[in-house]
Amino acid sequence: MSTPLYQLKAGLFKTLGHPARIRVLELLSERDRTVSELLPEIGIEPAHLSQQLAVLRRAGLVVASKEGATVRYSLTSSLVAELLGVVRRILAEVLSGQAEILQDLRAAETTRA
């Protein structure tokens, strides 16, 4: 019996559930990069970055290609970048709704005073 789609989705979201991995994907959505290019942007230890890249590779979200002694990472699909954009839009809507609630609460406080 195959794994249900909802479980596969949960696994993908679990993979995306680390800030360093999200940052790697954001940077790779701009252009392919080497580890040495990623390190200063991510701000974690090289060994930790290698671990995070390995998780992303196993999930099929990034691919590594060798250019001589250099390893260059890239997204496996432009859909990954699209997903990050959709998440950004969702967050903007959620935060906008929360800002409206905060304004209403502050207005209520002002009228009580």
C-alpha positions as CSV (number, residue, x, y, z in Angstrom):
1,M,0.0,0.0,0.0
2,S,1.4,3.4,-0.9
3,T,1.8,6.3,1.5
4,P,-1.2,8.6,1.6
5,L,-0.7,12.0,0.0
6,Y,-1.4,13.9,3.3
7,Q,1.4,12.0,5.0
8,L,3.8,12.9,2.1
9,K,2.7,16.5,2.4
10,A,3.3,16.5,6.2
11,G,6.8,15.1,5.5
12,L,7.5,17.9,3.1
13,F,6.3,20.5,5.6
14,K,8.5,18.9,8.3
15,T,11.5,19.3,6.0
16,L,10.6,23.0,5.5
17,G,10.2,23.4,9.3
18,H,13.7,24.7,9.9
19,P,14.7,28.4,9.5
20,A,18.1,27.6,8.0
21,R,16.5,25.3,5.3
22,I,14.0,28.0,4.4
23,R,16.8,30.6,4.1
24,V,18.8,28.2,1.9
25,L,15.8,27.7,-0.4
26,E,15.2,31.5,-0.5
27,L,18.8,32.1,-1.6
28,L,18.7,29.3,-4.1
29,S,15.5,30.6,-5.6
30,E,17.5,33.7,-6.6
31,R,20.4,31.8,-8.1
32,D,22.5,28.6,-7.8
33,R,25.1,28.9,-5.0
34,T,28.1,27.2,-3.5
35,V,28.5,26.4,0.2
36,S,31.0,29.2,0.6
37,E,28.4,31.6,-0.9
38,L,25.6,30.3,1.4
39,L,27.6,30.4,4.6
40,P,27.8,34.1,5.2
41,E,24.1,34.5,4.2
42,I,22.9,31.8,6.5
43,G,25.1,32.4,9.5
44,I,25.6,28.9,10.8
45,E,28.5,26.6,11.2
46,P,29.7,24.8,8.0
47,A,28.9,21.3,9.4
48,H,25.4,22.4,10.3
49,L,24.9,23.9,6.8
50,S,26.0,20.6,5.3
51,Q,23.5,18.8,7.4
52,Q,20.7,21.1,6.3
53,L,21.7,20.8,2.7
54,A,21.7,17.0,3.0
55,V,18.1,17.1,4.4
56,L,17.0,19.2,1.5
57,R,18.8,16.9,-1.0
58,R,17.1,13.8,0.5
59,A,13.7,15.5,0.3
60,G,14.4,16.2,-3.4
61,L,14.2,20.0,-3.1
62,V,17.8,20.7,-4.0
63,V,20.4,19.1,-6.2
64,A,24.2,19.3,-6.0
65,S,26.5,19.5,-9.0
66,K,30.2,19.4,-9.1
67,E,32.2,21.9,-11.0
68,G,35.8,20.8,-10.5
69,A,36.4,20.9,-6.7
70,T,33.4,23.2,-6.2
71,V,29.9,21.9,-5.4
72,R,27.0,24.1,-6.6
73,Y,23.5,23.8,-5.2
74,S,20.3,24.6,-7.0
75,L,16.6,24.0,-6.6
76,T,15.2,20.9,-8.3
77,S,12.1,22.9,-9.4
78,S,11.0,26.4,-9.8
79,L,7.8,25.3,-7.9
80,V,9.9,25.4,-4.7
81,A,10.4,29.2,-5.2
82,E,6.8,29.5,-6.1
83,L,5.8,27.8,-2.9
84,L,8.0,30.2,-0.9
85,G,6.2,33.1,-2.6
86,V,2.8,31.6,-1.7
87,V,3.8,31.2,1.9
88,R,4.9,34.8,1.9
89,R,1.5,36.0,0.6
90,I,-0.3,33.8,3.2
91,L,1.8,35.3,6.0
92,A,1.1,38.8,4.7
93,E,-2.7,38.2,4.8
94,V,-2.5,36.6,8.3
95,L,-0.4,39.4,9.7
96,S,-2.6,42.0,8.1
97,G,-5.7,40.5,9.8
98,Q,-3.8,40.5,13.1
99,A,-2.9,44.2,12.6
100,E,-6.5,45.0,12.1
101,I,-7.5,43.2,15.3
102,L,-4.8,45.1,17.2
103,Q,-6.1,48.4,15.8
104,D,-9.6,47.5,16.9
105,L,-8.3,46.6,20.4
106,R,-6.4,49.9,20.7
107,A,-9.4,51.9,19.5
108,A,-11.6,50.1,22.1
109,E,-9.0,51.0,24.8
110,T,-9.1,54.7,23.7
111,T,-12.9,54.9,23.9
112,R,-12.9,53.4,27.5
113,A,-10.3,55.9,28.8
